[in-house]
Amino acid sequence: MLQDKRIKEAENNFKQYLRDGLIKKRIIKPEIITILKQNANESLILAKEICEKNKSDLWVVVISYYSMFYIANAAINERGWYCGERNVHKITSDLIIVLLKDLIKQTIVEEYESMMDNALANMKSDEIVISYDNERRKRGQFQYDMTTDIKHSKAKTSLKRAQEFYFEILKILK
């Protein structure tokens, strides 16, 4: 479950990003959202293809992560926010928590209203949000520190997380 400490950190970072000019409100540009959604979908398709053909576990992880990154930024942009060029991956991670977490939870509650209670939906939305942070960290470890024998299993997990993240974020996009 997403820890209160992490949520508070993201909220504090959000305020600092605003002060530092690292995030800005801006007029929504539908063409940018479309491009980000296309990039996310293309990345997901390519990651799946590479995984199925057992071509490169490294690139399954990297491309899966970028699918998550693009679709998250589509949702962030749709809410009128823009991340600059500095620290964009960490900033995106924090903005997912601050701007998107509750929207993800709401769509999950609506979908599973008859099957699940609110606590389970909250846990599920936390998993979706946490998956981005996990994949961001894994991408770095995978590229520089991981042994070959565990890479394929982790690559499959990355693809699965990216697919779930992608489809959950699509639900909150207009």
Sequence and secondary structure as in RCSB ss.txt:
>XXXX:A:sequence
MLQDKRIKEAENNFKQYLRDGLIKKRIIKPEIITILKQNANESLILAKEICEKNKSDLWVVVISYYSMFYIANAA
INERGWYCGERNVHKITSDLIIVLLKDLIKQTIVEEYESMMDNALANMKSDEIVISYDNERRKRGQFQYDMTTDI
KHSKAKTSLKRAQEFYFEILKILK
>XXXX:A:secstr
   HHHHHHHHHHHHHHHHHTSEEE    HHHHHHHHHHHHHHHHHHHHHHHTT  HHHHHHHHHHHHHHHHHHH
HHHTTEEE STTHHHHHHHHIIIIIHHHHHHHHHHHHTTT  HHHHHHHHHHHHHHHHHHHHHHHHHHHT  HHH
HHHHHHHHHHHHHHHHHHHHHH  
